[in-house]
Amino acid sequence: MTTSSAPSDRELVLTRILNAPRENVYRAWVEPELLKQWFCPAPWVVSHVENDVRVGGASLVIMRSPEGDEFPNHGVYLEVVKNERLVFTDAYTKAWEPSEKPFMTAIVTFEDAGNNQTKYTARAVHWTVADREAHEQMGFHEGWGKCADQLEALAAKL
């Protein structure tokens, strides 16, 4: 089951019940070798991950297009609650160093849904309405939905 909604004019939200335990879904988010396997919609791939999962810890995920172009995504964790919640932003690149162009803060929650299932909610809160609109036009719902499919398939096998 998938639902998508925008509770404010700057948010995009994907909520889905995943057929995998929340501990596995969380692991797939925080362990670099697992993150590489699902984080961007195929045929794109993740070529590199650095992930210091703690409040103030930096993250770097480099996505590679089918044509070989690489897109680095820097961020910093604002909140980390194991197996429950991750909050991170691209407003900083590392150690509270401001980024050139902040775009969004992500709030990802993992809730036990019973029967080894997880209620997975990925919320992207943008700095401006224009940023939210641009993200939607880039394919937020399709892309994040496809990634959730890939995440579910991986987490179910862990």
Secondary structure, DSSP 4 states (H G I P E B T S, - for coil): -EEEE-SSTTEEEEEEEESS-HHHHHHHHHSHHHHTTTSS-TT-EEEEEEE--STT-EEEEEEE-TTS-EEEEEEEEEEEETTTEEEEESSEEETTEEPSS--EEEEEEEEE-STT-EEEEEEEEESSHHHHHHHHHTTHHHHHHHHHHHHHHHHHH-
